[in-house]
Amino acid sequence: MPEQLFTITEDHLKLVQQMYFNYDAACEFGAACVDPKRPYGNSDVFYDIAEILNIKGNYDEDEEYTEFTEEQEEIMMKLHKSMKTVLQIVTRTLSFETGHYAAQPYSQQWRKVAEL
């Protein structure tokens, strides 16, 4: 089986810096976790990601924010979902660096294989 490959970008690292951690005691012994309702500090995830990454949404005539395009939301959701892998990589490698990473299938033993 081919290795899993993943690229950590500057955008990923900007999001990691703003993550809001919590303690969830709801199951068994509980565990530290990223707050699922407010992963970047607020309950409006798209707005938070856009602010962190300087993504401009659509504005009305009064310069009030209205919404993001479908394409912008898809990009932000893809980045948000990929944070699971980013957190696996940075905790396994003890490093917050952009670059290309690889791991064996079904493994979380990530290693850096190339610079960006």
C-alpha positions in Angstrom: 0.0 0.0 0.0 1.3 3.5 -0.8 2.1 5.9 2.0 -0.3 8.6 3.3 0.9 12.0 2.1 0.0 15.4 3.5 1.3 18.9 3.1 1.2 21.4 6.0 0.8 25.0 4.7 1.1 28.4 6.4 -2.7 28.5 6.4 -2.8 25.3 8.6 -0.3 26.8 11.0 -2.3 30.0 11.3 -5.4 28.0 12.2 -3.5 25.9 14.7 -2.3 29.1 16.5 -5.9 30.2 17.0 -7.5 26.9 18.0 -9.5 26.9 21.2 -8.9 23.9 23.4 -11.2 22.5 26.1 -11.6 19.5 28.3 -14.5 17.2 27.5 -15.5 15.0 30.5 -18.6 13.5 28.8 -17.1 10.1 28.1 -15.0 7.7 30.3 -12.1 9.7 31.7 -12.5 12.7 29.5 -9.8 14.3 27.3 -8.4 17.5 26.1 -10.0 18.5 22.8 -10.6 21.3 20.3 -13.9 22.9 21.1 -16.2 21.6 18.3 -18.5 24.6 18.6 -15.8 27.2 18.7 -12.7 25.7 17.2 -11.1 29.1 16.5 -12.6 31.0 19.4 -16.1 31.9 18.1 -19.2 30.0 17.0 -19.1 31.3 13.5 -16.4 29.0 12.1 -16.3 30.4 8.5 -16.0 33.9 9.8 -13.2 32.9 12.1 -11.3 31.1 9.4 -11.8 34.0 7.0 -10.5 36.5 9.6 -7.5 34.4 10.4 -6.6 33.8 6.8 -7.7 37.2 5.5 -10.4 35.8 3.2 -12.9 38.4 2.1 -16.6 37.6 2.0 -19.3 39.4 0.1 -20.5 42.7 1.4 -23.7 44.6 0.9 -23.9 48.3 0.0 -23.4 49.3 3.7 -20.2 47.4 3.8 -21.8 44.9 6.2 -20.6 41.3 5.8 -23.3 39.1 4.3 -21.9 35.7 3.2 -19.1 33.8 1.5 -19.2 32.2 -1.9 -19.8 28.5 -2.1 -16.2 28.1 -3.4 -14.8 30.0 -0.4 -16.8 27.9 2.0 -15.6 24.7 0.3 -12.0 25.8 0.7 -12.5 26.8 4.3 -14.2 23.5 5.1 -11.5 21.5 3.5 -8.9 23.3 5.5 -10.9 22.9 8.7 -11.4 19.2 8.2 -7.7 18.7 7.4 -6.8 20.1 10.8 -7.2 16.5 12.2 -4.2 15.4 10.2 -2.3 18.6 11.0 -2.7 18.0 14.7 -1.6 14.4 14.3 1.5 15.5 12.4 2.6 18.3 14.8 2.1 16.2 17.9 4.0 13.2 16.4 6.8 15.3 15.0 6.9 17.8 17.9 7.3 20.5 15.2 5.1 23.2 13.7 6.7 23.4 10.3 5.3 23.7 6.8 6.3 20.9 4.5 5.4 17.5 3.0 4.8 14.6 5.4 4.3 10.9 5.0 3.2 8.0 7.1 2.5 4.3 6.5 -1.1 3.4 5.8 -3.3 3.2 9.0 -0.4 4.8 10.9 -0.1 8.1 12.7 3.7 7.9 12.7 4.2 10.9 10.4 7.6 12.2 9.3 8.7 15.1 7.2 9.9 14.1 3.8 10.4 17.5 2.0 10.3 21.2 2.6 7.6 23.3 0.9 
